[in-house]
Amino acid sequence: MEIVLVEKDKDSILIQIKEADMTLISPLVKELLDDELIAEVKYTAGHPDLEIPTLYVKVKSGKPQTALKRAAKALSNEFKEAREKLEKDLK
């Protein structure tokens, strides 16, 4: 997966997500939507052979790239906890 910055303003960011996997994108979008500092989130997949999927994030306050990092960190922690629980339970 490759992320390319397309456009950035003081309160929004648009990125392309090359070779996006919905297994990652869906939880990321959900995490962003659950963040009360986020004003708007749009994920556009488009035609798989013609367009590169994009993710648009607009924040109420703060920096949009910080909101993306916060969401990614929260997901990372959730998956880490799940992995640790599985490892413990399957011993």
PDB file of N, CA, C and O in Angstrom:
ATOM      1  N   MET A   1       0.848  -1.172   0.000  1.00  0.00           N
ATOM      2  CA  MET A   1       0.000   0.000   0.000  1.00  0.00           C
ATOM      3  C   MET A   1       0.896   1.238   0.000  1.00  0.00           C
ATOM      4  O   MET A   1       1.882   1.309   0.732  1.00  0.00           O
ATOM      5  N   GLU A   2       0.538   2.188  -0.818  1.00  0.00           N
ATOM      6  CA  GLU A   2       1.284   3.439  -0.911  1.00  0.00           C
ATOM      7  C   GLU A   2       0.323   4.593  -0.732  1.00  0.00           C
ATOM      8  O   GLU A   2      -0.761   4.598  -1.316  1.00  0.00           O
ATOM      9  N   ILE A   3       0.712   5.579   0.075  1.00  0.00           N
ATOM     10  CA  ILE A   3      -0.120   6.756   0.311  1.00  0.00           C
ATOM     11  C   ILE A   3       0.555   7.955  -0.329  1.00  0.00           C
ATOM     12  O   ILE A   3       1.742   8.203  -0.118  1.00  0.00           O
ATOM     13  N   VAL A   4      -0.222   8.702  -1.120  1.00  0.00           N
ATOM     14  CA  VAL A   4       0.300   9.873  -1.825  1.00  0.00           C
ATOM     15  C   VAL A   4      -0.537  11.088  -1.446  1.00  0.00           C
ATOM     16  O   VAL A   4      -1.763  11.067  -1.559  1.00  0.00           O
ATOM     17  N   LEU A   5       0.127  12.139  -0.999  1.00  0.00           N
ATOM     18  CA  LEU A   5      -0.555  13.383  -0.671  1.00  0.00           C
ATOM     19  C   LEU A   5      -0.972  14.076  -1.967  1.00  0.00           C
ATOM     20  O   LEU A   5      -0.136  14.354  -2.827  1.00  0.00           O
ATOM     21  N   VAL A   6      -2.270  14.351  -2.098  1.00  0.00           N
ATOM     22  CA  VAL A   6      -2.782  15.024  -3.287  1.00  0.00           C
ATOM     23  C   VAL A   6      -2.966  16.506  -3.008  1.00  0.00           C
ATOM     24  O   VAL A   6      -2.582  17.359  -3.809  1.00  0.00           O
ATOM     25  N   GLU A   7      -3.566  16.801  -1.847  1.00  0.00           N
ATOM     26  CA  GLU A   7      -3.876  18.187  -1.515  1.00  0.00           C
ATOM     27  C   GLU A   7      -3.967  18.321  -0.001  1.00  0.00           C
ATOM     28  O   GLU A   7      -4.465  17.423   0.679  1.00  0.00           O
ATOM     29  N   LYS A   8      -3.485  19.446   0.525  1.00  0.00           N
ATOM     30  CA  LYS A   8      -3.566  19.692   1.959  1.00  0.00           C
ATOM     31  C   LYS A   8      -3.868  21.163   2.188  1.00  0.00           C
ATOM     32  O   LYS A   8      -3.205  22.043   1.640  1.00  0.00           O
ATOM     33  N   ASP A   9      -4.886  21.413   3.011  1.00  0.00           N
ATOM     34  CA  ASP A   9      -5.218  22.764   3.462  1.00  0.00           C
ATOM     35  C   ASP A   9      -5.057  22.803   4.971  1.00  0.00           C
ATOM     36  O   ASP A   9      -4.653  21.813   5.580  1.00  0.00           O
ATOM     37  N   LYS A  10      -5.372  23.942   5.577  1.00  0.00           N
ATOM     38  CA  LYS A  10      -5.220  24.034   7.032  1.00  0.00           C
ATOM     39  C   LYS A  10      -6.175  23.121   7.777  1.00  0.00           C
ATOM     40  O   LYS A  10      -5.865  22.688   8.886  1.00  0.00           O
ATOM     41  N   ASP A  11      -7.349  22.812   7.189  1.00  0.00           N
ATOM     42  CA  ASP A  11      -8.316  21.977   7.892  1.00  0.00           C
ATOM     43  C   ASP A  11      -8.743  20.723   7.122  1.00  0.00           C
ATOM     44  O   ASP A  11      -9.671  20.032   7.544  1.00  0.00           O
ATOM     45  N   SER A  12      -8.082  20.419   6.003  1.00  0.00           N
ATOM     46  CA  SER A  12      -8.453  19.214   5.244  1.00  0.00           C
ATOM     47  C   SER A  12      -7.228  18.626   4.533  1.00  0.00           C
ATOM     48  O   SER A  12      -6.218  19.291   4.304  1.00  0.00           O
ATOM     49  N   ILE A  13      -7.379  17.356   4.202  1.00  0.00           N
ATOM     50  CA  ILE A  13      -6.314  16.649   3.500  1.00  0.00           C
ATOM     51  C   ILE A  13      -6.960  15.649   2.542  1.00  0.00           C
ATOM     52  O   ILE A  13      -7.984  15.043   2.860  1.00  0.00           O
ATOM     53  N   LEU A  14      -6.359  15.486   1.386  1.00  0.00           N
ATOM     54  CA  LEU A  14      -6.812  14.507   0.400  1.00  0.00           C
ATOM     55  C   LEU A  14      -5.606  13.653   0.041  1.00  0.00           C
ATOM     56  O   LEU A  14      -4.572  14.159  -0.394  1.00  0.00           O
ATOM     57  N   ILE A  15      -5.761  12.343   0.231  1.00  0.00           N
ATOM     58  CA  ILE A  15      -4.673  11.428  -0.087  1.00  0.00           C
ATOM     59  C   ILE A  15      -5.169  10.332  -1.015  1.00  0.00           C
ATOM     60  O   ILE A  15      -6.335   9.940  -0.972  1.00  0.00           O
ATOM     61  N   GLN A  16      -4.266   9.848  -1.852  1.00  0.00           N
ATOM     62  CA  GLN A  16      -4.541   8.666  -2.674  1.00  0.00           C
ATOM     63  C   GLN A  16      -3.980   7.469  -1.925  1.00  0.00           C
ATOM     64  O   GLN A  16      -2.928   7.546  -1.289  1.00  0.00           O
ATOM     65  N   ILE A  17      -4.707   6.360  -2.016  1.00  0.00           N
ATOM     66  CA  ILE A  17      -4.262   5.138  -1.359  1.00  0.00           C
ATOM     67  C   ILE A  17      -4.129   4.076  -2.430  1.00  0.00           C
ATOM     68  O   ILE A  17      -5.111   3.446  -2.825  1.00  0.00           O
ATOM     69  N   LYS A  18      -2.904   3.882  -2.898  1.00  0.00           N
ATOM     70  CA  LYS A  18      -2.659   2.904  -3.957  1.00  0.00           C
ATOM     71  C   LYS A  18      -2.657   1.500  -3.374  1.00  0.00           C
ATOM     72  O   LYS A  18      -2.141   1.261  -2.281  1.00  0.00           O
ATOM     73  N   GLU A  19      -3.242   0.580  -4.124  1.00  0.00           N
ATOM     74  CA  GLU A  19      -3.351  -0.819  -3.707  1.00  0.00           C
ATOM     75  C   GLU A  19      -4.035  -0.921  -2.343  1.00  0.00           C
ATOM     76  O   GLU A  19      -3.593  -1.662  -1.465  1.00  0.00           O
ATOM     77  N   ALA A  20      -5.125  -0.158  -2.183  1.00  0.00           N
ATOM     78  CA  ALA A  20      -5.861  -0.127  -0.922  1.00  0.00           C
ATOM     79  C   ALA A  20      -6.568  -1.448  -0.680  1.00  0.00           C
ATOM     80  O   ALA A  20      -7.066  -2.087  -1.607  1.00  0.00           O
ATOM     81  N   ASP A  21      -6.600  -1.835   0.564  1.00  0.00           N
ATOM     82  CA  ASP A  21      -7.283  -3.048   0.988  1.00  0.00           C
ATOM     83  C   ASP A  21      -8.405  -2.620   1.932  1.00  0.00           C
ATOM     84  O   ASP A  21      -8.147  -1.945   2.929  1.00  0.00           O
ATOM     85  N   MET A  22      -9.635  -3.001   1.634  1.00  0.00           N
ATOM     86  CA  MET A  22     -10.773  -2.582   2.439  1.00  0.00           C
ATOM     87  C   MET A  22     -10.678  -3.106   3.874  1.00  0.00           C
ATOM     88  O   MET A  22     -11.333  -2.573   4.770  1.00  0.00           O
ATOM     89  N   THR A  23      -9.882  -4.129   4.097  1.00  0.00           N
ATOM     90  CA  THR A  23      -9.683  -4.639   5.449  1.00  0.00           C
ATOM     91  C   THR A  23      -9.040  -3.566   6.326  1.00  0.00           C
ATOM     92  O   THR A  23      -9.274  -3.528   7.534  1.00  0.00           O
ATOM     93  N   LEU A  24      -8.247  -2.715   5.733  1.00  0.00           N
ATOM     94  CA  LEU A  24      -7.617  -1.613   6.455  1.00  0.00           C
ATOM     95  C   LEU A  24      -8.436  -0.329   6.344  1.00  0.00           C
ATOM     96  O   LEU A  24      -8.594   0.393   7.329  1.00  0.00           O
ATOM     97  N   ILE A  25      -8.950  -0.046   5.168  1.00  0.00           N
ATOM     98  CA  ILE A  25      -9.648   1.213   4.922  1.00  0.00           C
ATOM     99  C   ILE A  25     -10.926   1.332   5.752  1.00  0.00           C
ATOM    100  O   ILE A  25     -11.172   2.376   6.356  1.00  0.00           O
ATOM    101  N   SER A  26     -11.739   0.282   5.789  1.00  0.00           N
ATOM    102  CA  SER A  26     -13.015   0.345   6.519  1.00  0.00           C
ATOM    103  C   SER A  26     -12.830   0.706   7.992  1.00  0.00           C
ATOM    104  O   SER A  26     -13.508   1.611   8.478  1.00  0.00           O
ATOM    105  N   PRO A  27     -11.934   0.028   8.722  1.00  0.00           N
ATOM    106  CA  PRO A  27     -11.729   0.421  10.124  1.00  0.00           C
ATOM    107  C   PRO A  27     -11.163   1.838  10.273  1.00  0.00           C
ATOM    108  O   PRO A  27     -11.495   2.545  11.224  1.00  0.00           O
ATOM    109  N   LEU A  28     -10.311   2.248   9.332  1.00  0.00           N
ATOM    110  CA  LEU A  28      -9.744   3.600   9.390  1.00  0.00           C
ATOM    111  C   LEU A  28     -10.841   4.645   9.220  1.00  0.00           C
ATOM    112  O   LEU A  28     -10.898   5.617   9.974  1.00  0.00           O
ATOM    113  N   VAL A  29     -11.701   4.451   8.242  1.00  0.00           N
ATOM    114  CA  VAL A  29     -12.811   5.387   8.015  1.00  0.00           C
ATOM    115  C   VAL A  29     -13.720   5.414   9.243  1.00  0.00           C
ATOM    116  O   VAL A  29     -14.139   6.489   9.674  1.00  0.00           O
ATOM    117  N   LYS A  30     -14.032   4.246   9.811  1.00  0.00           N
ATOM    118  CA  LYS A  30     -14.888   4.186  10.997  1.00  0.00           C
ATOM    119  C   LYS A  30     -14.248   4.929  12.157  1.00  0.00           C
ATOM    120  O   LYS A  30     -14.922   5.684  12.857  1.00  0.00           O
ATOM    121  N   GLU A  31     -12.967   4.726  12.366  1.00  0.00           N
ATOM    122  CA  GLU A  31     -12.255   5.408  13.454  1.00  0.00           C
ATOM    123  C   GLU A  31     -12.294   6.920  13.257  1.00  0.00           C
ATOM    124  O   GLU A  31     -12.488   7.667  14.216  1.00  0.00           O
ATOM    125  N   LEU A  32     -12.112   7.367  12.029  1.00  0.00           N
ATOM    126  CA  LEU A  32     -12.177   8.801  11.734  1.00  0.00           C
ATOM    127  C   LEU A  32     -13.579   9.351  11.982  1.00  0.00           C
ATOM    128  O   LEU A  32     -13.732  10.436  12.542  1.00  0.00           O
ATOM    129  N   LEU A  33     -14.597   8.607  11.567  1.00  0.00           N
ATOM    130  CA  LEU A  33     -15.981   9.053  11.769  1.00  0.00           C
ATOM    131  C   LEU A  33     -16.348   9.124  13.250  1.00  0.00           C
ATOM    132  O   LEU A  33     -17.188   9.936  13.638  1.00  0.00           O
ATOM    133  N   ASP A  34     -15.738   8.295  14.068  1.00  0.00           N
ATOM    134  CA  ASP A  34     -16.013   8.289  15.509  1.00  0.00           C
ATOM    135  C   ASP A  34     -15.305   9.429  16.253  1.00  0.00           C
ATOM    136  O   ASP A  34     -15.625   9.710  17.407  1.00  0.00           O
ATOM    137  N   ASP A  35     -14.360  10.070  15.603  1.00  0.00           N
ATOM    138  CA  ASP A  35     -13.595  11.158  16.216  1.00  0.00           C
ATOM    139  C   ASP A  35     -14.427  12.440  16.181  1.00  0.00           C
ATOM    140  O   ASP A  35     -14.807  12.905  15.106  1.00  0.00           O
ATOM    141  N   GLU A  36     -14.708  13.003  17.340  1.00  0.00           N
ATOM    142  CA  GLU A  36     -15.553  14.200  17.394  1.00  0.00           C
ATOM    143  C   GLU A  36     -14.868  15.456  16.863  1.00  0.00           C
ATOM    144  O   GLU A  36     -15.527  16.477  16.667  1.00  0.00           O
ATOM    145  N   LEU A  37     -13.562  15.399  16.627  1.00  0.00           N
ATOM    146  CA  LEU A  37     -12.860  16.547  16.043  1.00  0.00           C
ATOM    147  C   LEU A  37     -12.898  16.542  14.515  1.00  0.00           C
ATOM    148  O   LEU A  37     -12.414  17.474  13.872  1.00  0.00           O
ATOM    149  N   ILE A  38     -13.481  15.482  13.938  1.00  0.00           N
ATOM    150  CA  ILE A  38     -13.573  15.350  12.481  1.00  0.00           C
ATOM    151  C   ILE A  38     -14.905  15.931  11.998  1.00  0.00           C
ATOM    152  O   ILE A  38     -15.964  15.619  12.544  1.00  0.00           O
ATOM    153  N   ALA A  39     -14.839  16.768  10.982  1.00  0.00           N
ATOM    154  CA  ALA A  39     -16.045  17.359  10.399  1.00  0.00           C
ATOM    155  C   ALA A  39     -16.590  16.509   9.253  1.00  0.00           C
ATOM    156  O   ALA A  39     -17.803  16.397   9.077  1.00  0.00           O
ATOM    157  N   GLU A  40     -15.683  15.908   8.473  1.00  0.00           N
ATOM    158  CA  GLU A  40     -16.123  15.184   7.275  1.00  0.00           C
ATOM    159  C   GLU A  40     -15.070  14.156   6.863  1.00  0.00           C
ATOM    160  O   GLU A  40     -13.867  14.406   6.944  1.00  0.00           O
ATOM    161  N   VAL A  41     -15.554  12.991   6.417  1.00  0.00           N
ATOM    162  CA  VAL A  41     -14.680  11.938   5.899  1.00  0.00           C
ATOM    163  C   VAL A  41     -15.332  11.384   4.645  1.00  0.00           C
ATOM    164  O   VAL A  41     -16.515  11.042   4.651  1.00  0.00           O
ATOM    165  N   LYS A  42     -14.556  11.294   3.563  1.00  0.00           N
ATOM    166  CA  LYS A  42     -15.055  10.702   2.316  1.00  0.00           C
ATOM    167  C   LYS A  42     -14.003   9.743   1.776  1.00  0.00           C
ATOM    168  O   LYS A  42     -12.847  10.113   1.572  1.00  0.00           O
ATOM    169  N   TYR A  43     -14.428   8.510   1.551  1.00  0.00           N
ATOM    170  CA  TYR A  43     -13.554   7.548   0.881  1.00  0.00           C
ATOM    171  C   TYR A  43     -14.172   7.257  -0.473  1.00  0.00           C
ATOM    172  O   TYR A  43     -15.339   6.874  -0.551  1.00  0.00           O
ATOM    173  N   THR A  44     -13.413   7.433  -1.532  1.00  0.00           N
ATOM    174  CA  THR A  44     -13.901   7.203  -2.884  1.00  0.00           C
ATOM    175  C   THR A  44     -13.022   6.150  -3.543  1.00  0.00           C
ATOM    176  O   THR A  44     -11.828   6.361  -3.756  1.00  0.00           O
ATOM    177  N   ALA A  45     -13.632   5.013  -3.861  1.00  0.00           N
ATOM    178  CA  ALA A  45     -12.871   3.922  -4.480  1.00  0.00           C
ATOM    179  C   ALA A  45     -12.806   4.085  -5.996  1.00  0.00           C
ATOM    180  O   ALA A  45     -11.771   3.808  -6.603  1.00  0.00           O
ATOM    181  N   GLY A  46     -13.892   4.527  -6.610  1.00  0.00           N
ATOM    182  CA  GLY A  46     -13.922   4.675  -8.057  1.00  0.00           C
ATOM    183  C   GLY A  46     -13.812   3.339  -8.767  1.00  0.00           C
ATOM    184  O   GLY A  46     -13.974   2.288  -8.147  1.00  0.00           O
ATOM    185  N   HIS A  47     -13.543   3.372 -10.043  1.00  0.00           N
ATOM    186  CA  HIS A  47     -13.381   2.155 -10.842  1.00  0.00           C
ATOM    187  C   HIS A  47     -12.009   1.546 -10.543  1.00  0.00           C
ATOM    188  O   HIS A  47     -11.001   2.249 -10.620  1.00  0.00           O
ATOM    189  N   PRO A  48     -11.951   0.260 -10.206  1.00  0.00           N
ATOM    190  CA  PRO A  48     -10.672  -0.337  -9.791  1.00  0.00           C
ATOM    191  C   PRO A  48      -9.565  -0.303 -10.841  1.00  0.00           C
ATOM    192  O   PRO A  48      -8.386  -0.305 -10.488  1.00  0.00           O
ATOM    193  N   ASP A  49      -9.922  -0.271 -12.118  1.00  0.00           N
ATOM    194  CA  ASP A  49      -8.896  -0.246 -13.172  1.00  0.00           C
ATOM    195  C   ASP A  49      -8.558   1.158 -13.656  1.00  0.00           C
ATOM    196  O   ASP A  49      -7.560   1.352 -14.351  1.00  0.00           O
ATOM    197  N   LEU A  50      -9.381   2.138 -13.294  1.00  0.00           N
ATOM    198  CA  LEU A  50      -9.202   3.469 -13.852  1.00  0.00           C
ATOM    199  C   LEU A  50      -8.829   4.545 -12.843  1.00  0.00           C
ATOM    200  O   LEU A  50      -8.234   5.557 -13.212  1.00  0.00           O
ATOM    201  N   GLU A  51      -9.169   4.340 -11.579  1.00  0.00           N
ATOM    202  CA  GLU A  51      -8.957   5.390 -10.586  1.00  0.00           C
ATOM    203  C   GLU A  51      -8.233   4.847  -9.353  1.00  0.00           C
ATOM    204  O   GLU A  51      -8.383   3.683  -8.981  1.00  0.00           O
ATOM    205  N   ILE A  52      -7.460   5.711  -8.744  1.00  0.00           N
ATOM    206  CA  ILE A  52      -6.808   5.371  -7.482  1.00  0.00           C
ATOM    207  C   ILE A  52      -7.728   5.840  -6.361  1.00  0.00           C
ATOM    208  O   ILE A  52      -8.167   6.990  -6.378  1.00  0.00           O
ATOM    209  N   PRO A  53      -8.033   4.981  -5.384  1.00  0.00           N
ATOM    210  CA  PRO A  53      -8.905   5.379  -4.280  1.00  0.00           C
ATOM    211  C   PRO A  53      -8.350   6.587  -3.528  1.00  0.00           C
ATOM    212  O   PRO A  53      -7.137   6.738  -3.377  1.00  0.00           O
ATOM    213  N   THR A  54      -9.262   7.446  -3.059  1.00  0.00           N
ATOM    214  CA  THR A  54      -8.863   8.637  -2.306  1.00  0.00           C
ATOM    215  C   THR A  54      -9.591   8.685  -0.971  1.00  0.00           C
ATOM    216  O   THR A  54     -10.690   8.154  -0.816  1.00  0.00           O
ATOM    217  N   LEU A  55      -8.953   9.330  -0.027  1.00  0.00           N
ATOM    218  CA  LEU A  55      -9.529   9.562   1.289  1.00  0.00           C
ATOM    219  C   LEU A  55      -9.418  11.053   1.581  1.00  0.00           C
ATOM    220  O   LEU A  55      -8.334  11.635   1.544  1.00  0.00           O
ATOM    221  N   TYR A  56     -10.576  11.660   1.873  1.00  0.00           N
ATOM    222  CA  TYR A  56     -10.650  13.087   2.195  1.00  0.00           C
ATOM    223  C   TYR A  56     -11.043  13.211   3.657  1.00  0.00           C
ATOM    224  O   TYR A  56     -12.005  12.585   4.103  1.00  0.00           O
ATOM    225  N   VAL A  57     -10.304  14.012   4.396  1.00  0.00           N
ATOM    226  CA  VAL A  57     -10.590  14.231   5.813  1.00  0.00           C
ATOM    227  C   VAL A  57     -10.587  15.734   6.079  1.00  0.00           C
ATOM    228  O   VAL A  57      -9.635  16.438   5.742  1.00  0.00           O
ATOM    229  N   LYS A  58     -11.673  16.209   6.691  1.00  0.00           N
ATOM    230  CA  LYS A  58     -11.772  17.612   7.089  1.00  0.00           C
ATOM    231  C   LYS A  58     -12.003  17.639   8.596  1.00  0.00           C
ATOM    232  O   LYS A  58     -12.847  16.910   9.116  1.00  0.00           O
ATOM    233  N   VAL A  59     -11.249  18.484   9.289  1.00  0.00           N
ATOM    234  CA  VAL A  59     -11.336  18.554  10.744  1.00  0.00           C
ATOM    235  C   VAL A  59     -12.040  19.824  11.210  1.00  0.00           C
ATOM    236  O   VAL A  59     -12.031  20.847  10.525  1.00  0.00           O
ATOM    237  N   LYS A  60     -12.649  19.736  12.389  1.00  0.00           N
ATOM    238  CA  LYS A  60     -13.264  20.910  13.015  1.00  0.00           C
ATOM    239  C   LYS A  60     -12.182  21.774  13.653  1.00  0.00           C
ATOM    240  O   LYS A  60     -12.234  23.003  13.619  1.00  0.00           O
ATOM    241  N   SER A  61     -11.201  21.088  14.235  1.00  0.00           N
ATOM    242  CA  SER A  61     -10.070  21.798  14.831  1.00  0.00           C
ATOM    243  C   SER A  61      -8.843  20.890  14.777  1.00  0.00           C
ATOM    244  O   SER A  61      -8.958  19.669  14.672  1.00  0.00           O
ATOM    245  N   GLY A  62      -7.684  21.504  14.849  1.00  0.00           N
ATOM    246  CA  GLY A  62      -6.445  20.747  14.754  1.00  0.00           C
ATOM    247  C   GLY A  62      -6.018  20.556  13.308  1.00  0.00           C
ATOM    248  O   GLY A  62      -6.568  21.170  12.394  1.00  0.00           O
ATOM    249  N   LYS A  63      -5.031  19.695  13.120  1.00  0.00           N
ATOM    250  CA  LYS A  63      -4.502  19.424  11.785  1.00  0.00           C
ATOM    251  C   LYS A  63      -5.068  18.116  11.262  1.00  0.00           C
ATOM    252  O   LYS A  63      -5.185  17.153  12.020  1.00  0.00           O
ATOM    253  N   PRO A  64      -5.424  18.059   9.982  1.00  0.00           N
ATOM    254  CA  PRO A  64      -5.980  16.823   9.425  1.00  0.00           C
ATOM    255  C   PRO A  64      -4.990  15.660   9.444  1.00  0.00           C
ATOM    256  O   PRO A  64      -5.389  14.514   9.655  1.00  0.00           O
ATOM    257  N   GLN A  65      -3.698  15.943   9.225  1.00  0.00           N
ATOM    258  CA  GLN A  65      -2.717  14.862   9.257  1.00  0.00           C
ATOM    259  C   GLN A  65      -2.580  14.292  10.675  1.00  0.00           C
ATOM    260  O   GLN A  65      -2.298  13.105  10.843  1.00  0.00           O
ATOM    261  N   THR A  66      -2.775  15.125  11.678  1.00  0.00           N
ATOM    262  CA  THR A  66      -2.750  14.664  13.069  1.00  0.00           C
ATOM    263  C   THR A  66      -3.942  13.746  13.331  1.00  0.00           C
ATOM    264  O   THR A  66      -3.814  12.740  14.030  1.00  0.00           O
ATOM    265  N   ALA A  67      -5.095  14.091  12.772  1.00  0.00           N
ATOM    266  CA  ALA A  67      -6.289  13.257  12.934  1.00  0.00           C
ATOM    267  C   ALA A  67      -6.083  11.888  12.293  1.00  0.00           C
ATOM    268  O   ALA A  67      -6.486  10.872  12.860  1.00  0.00           O
ATOM    269  N   LEU A  68      -5.465  11.854  11.126  1.00  0.00           N
ATOM    270  CA  LEU A  68      -5.161  10.582  10.463  1.00  0.00           C
ATOM    271  C   LEU A  68      -4.191   9.744  11.298  1.00  0.00           C
ATOM    272  O   LEU A  68      -4.379   8.538  11.455  1.00  0.00           O
ATOM    273  N   LYS A  69      -3.174  10.382  11.822  1.00  0.00           N
ATOM    274  CA  LYS A  69      -2.198   9.673  12.657  1.00  0.00           C
ATOM    275  C   LYS A  69      -2.857   9.140  13.924  1.00  0.00           C
ATOM    276  O   LYS A  69      -2.570   8.024  14.355  1.00  0.00           O
ATOM    277  N   ARG A  70      -3.740   9.937  14.519  1.00  0.00           N
ATOM    278  CA  ARG A  70      -4.446   9.531  15.729  1.00  0.00           C
ATOM    279  C   ARG A  70      -5.319   8.303  15.462  1.00  0.00           C
ATOM    280  O   ARG A  70      -5.349   7.366  16.260  1.00  0.00           O
ATOM    281  N   ALA A  71      -6.021   8.320  14.344  1.00  0.00           N
ATOM    282  CA  ALA A  71      -6.879   7.190  13.974  1.00  0.00           C
ATOM    283  C   ALA A  71      -6.041   5.945  13.706  1.00  0.00           C
ATOM    284  O   ALA A  71      -6.404   4.849  14.136  1.00  0.00           O
ATOM    285  N   ALA A  72      -4.934   6.102  13.008  1.00  0.00           N
ATOM    286  CA  ALA A  72      -4.058   4.963  12.710  1.00  0.00           C
ATOM    287  C   ALA A  72      -3.465   4.388  13.994  1.00  0.00           C
ATOM    288  O   ALA A  72      -3.357   3.169  14.134  1.00  0.00           O
ATOM    289  N   LYS A  73      -3.084   5.245  14.919  1.00  0.00           N
ATOM    290  CA  LYS A  73      -2.523   4.793  16.193  1.00  0.00           C
ATOM    291  C   LYS A  73      -3.577   4.033  17.005  1.00  0.00           C
ATOM    292  O   LYS A  73      -3.274   2.999  17.601  1.00  0.00           O
ATOM    293  N   ALA A  74      -4.806   4.539  17.031  1.00  0.00           N
ATOM    294  CA  ALA A  74      -5.886   3.868  17.760  1.00  0.00           C
ATOM    295  C   ALA A  74      -6.137   2.478  17.187  1.00  0.00           C
ATOM    296  O   ALA A  74      -6.323   1.517  17.933  1.00  0.00           O
ATOM    297  N   LEU A  75      -6.143   2.376  15.859  1.00  0.00           N
ATOM    298  CA  LEU A  75      -6.338   1.068  15.218  1.00  0.00           C
ATOM    299  C   LEU A  75      -5.181   0.132  15.523  1.00  0.00           C
ATOM    300  O   LEU A  75      -5.385  -1.052  15.791  1.00  0.00           O
ATOM    301  N   SER A  76      -3.986   0.656  15.480  1.00  0.00           N
ATOM    302  CA  SER A  76      -2.814  -0.149  15.779  1.00  0.00           C
ATOM    303  C   SER A  76      -2.911  -0.735  17.191  1.00  0.00           C
ATOM    304  O   SER A  76      -2.611  -1.910  17.405  1.00  0.00           O
ATOM    305  N   ASN A  77      -3.330   0.088  18.140  1.00  0.00           N
ATOM    306  CA  ASN A  77      -3.475  -0.375  19.516  1.00  0.00           C
ATOM    307  C   ASN A  77      -4.555  -1.447  19.640  1.00  0.00           C
ATOM    308  O   ASN A  77      -4.382  -2.427  20.364  1.00  0.00           O
ATOM    309  N   GLU A  78      -5.677  -1.258  18.926  1.00  0.00           N
ATOM    310  CA  GLU A  78      -6.756  -2.247  18.967  1.00  0.00           C
ATOM    311  C   GLU A  78      -6.286  -3.598  18.424  1.00  0.00           C
ATOM    312  O   GLU A  78      -6.550  -4.635  19.031  1.00  0.00           O
ATOM    313  N   PHE A  79      -5.601  -3.588  17.301  1.00  0.00           N
ATOM    314  CA  PHE A  79      -5.124  -4.834  16.709  1.00  0.00           C
ATOM    315  C   PHE A  79      -4.040  -5.477  17.570  1.00  0.00           C
ATOM    316  O   PHE A  79      -3.960  -6.703  17.659  1.00  0.00           O
ATOM    317  N   LYS A  80      -3.209  -4.656  18.202  1.00  0.00           N
ATOM    318  CA  LYS A  80      -2.170  -5.188  19.081  1.00  0.00           C
ATOM    319  C   LYS A  80      -2.814  -5.903  20.268  1.00  0.00           C
ATOM    320  O   LYS A  80      -2.402  -7.004  20.631  1.00  0.00           O
ATOM    321  N   GLU A  81      -3.825  -5.276  20.871  1.00  0.00           N
ATOM    322  CA  GLU A  81      -4.520  -5.891  22.002  1.00  0.00           C
ATOM    323  C   GLU A  81      -5.193  -7.196  21.588  1.00  0.00           C
ATOM    324  O   GLU A  81      -5.146  -8.180  22.326  1.00  0.00           O
ATOM    325  N   ALA A  82      -5.810  -7.209  20.429  1.00  0.00           N
ATOM    326  CA  ALA A  82      -6.472  -8.421  19.940  1.00  0.00           C
ATOM    327  C   ALA A  82      -5.455  -9.532  19.710  1.00  0.00           C
ATOM    328  O   ALA A  82      -5.698 -10.683  20.074  1.00  0.00           O
ATOM    329  N   ARG A  83      -4.319  -9.194  19.110  1.00  0.00           N
ATOM    330  CA  ARG A  83      -3.270 -10.187  18.877  1.00  0.00           C
ATOM    331  C   ARG A  83      -2.752 -10.760  20.189  1.00  0.00           C
ATOM    332  O   ARG A  83      -2.581 -11.972  20.323  1.00  0.00           O
ATOM    333  N   GLU A  84      -2.504  -9.884  21.151  1.00  0.00           N
ATOM    334  CA  GLU A  84      -1.996 -10.346  22.444  1.00  0.00           C
ATOM    335  C   GLU A  84      -3.006 -11.247  23.147  1.00  0.00           C
ATOM    336  O   GLU A  84      -2.627 -12.243  23.763  1.00  0.00           O
ATOM    337  N   LYS A  85      -4.279 -10.905  23.058  1.00  0.00           N
ATOM    338  CA  LYS A  85      -5.329 -11.724  23.671  1.00  0.00           C
ATOM    339  C   LYS A  85      -5.396 -13.089  23.003  1.00  0.00           C
ATOM    340  O   LYS A  85      -5.502 -14.110  23.683  1.00  0.00           O
ATOM    341  N   LEU A  86      -5.336 -13.113  21.685  1.00  0.00           N
ATOM    342  CA  LEU A  86      -5.344 -14.390  20.966  1.00  0.00           C
ATOM    343  C   LEU A  86      -4.147 -15.254  21.339  1.00  0.00           C
ATOM    344  O   LEU A  86      -4.289 -16.453  21.579  1.00  0.00           O
ATOM    345  N   GLU A  87      -2.973 -14.645  21.389  1.00  0.00           N
ATOM    346  CA  GLU A  87      -1.771 -15.390  21.736  1.00  0.00           C
ATOM    347  C   GLU A  87      -1.887 -15.990  23.142  1.00  0.00           C
ATOM    348  O   GLU A  87      -1.473 -17.125  23.376  1.00  0.00           O
ATOM    349  N   LYS A  88      -2.448 -15.225  24.062  1.00  0.00           N
ATOM    350  CA  LYS A  88      -2.611 -15.690  25.440  1.00  0.00           C
ATOM    351  C   LYS A  88      -3.653 -16.808  25.515  1.00  0.00           C
ATOM    352  O   LYS A  88      -3.433 -17.823  26.176  1.00  0.00           O
ATOM    353  N   ASP A  89      -4.790 -16.617  24.834  1.00  0.00           N
ATOM    354  CA  ASP A  89      -5.886 -17.585  24.893  1.00  0.00           C
ATOM    355  C   ASP A  89      -5.601 -18.876  24.153  1.00  0.00           C
ATOM    356  O   ASP A  89      -6.192 -19.909  24.468  1.00  0.00           O
ATOM    357  N   LEU A  90      -4.708 -18.839  23.177  1.00  0.00           N
ATOM    358  CA  LEU A  90      -4.448 -20.033  22.366  1.00  0.00           C
ATOM    359  C   LEU A  90      -3.224 -20.820  22.827  1.00  0.00           C
ATOM    360  O   LEU A  90      -2.782 -21.731  22.127  1.00  0.00           O
ATOM    361  N   LYS A  91      -2.685 -20.493  23.961  1.00  0.00           N
ATOM    362  CA  LYS A  91      -1.516 -21.231  24.495  1.00  0.00           C
ATOM    363  C   LYS A  91      -1.928 -22.578  25.011  1.00  0.00           C
ATOM    364  O   LYS A  91      -1.089 -23.337  25.496  1.00  0.00           O
TER     365      LYS A  91
END
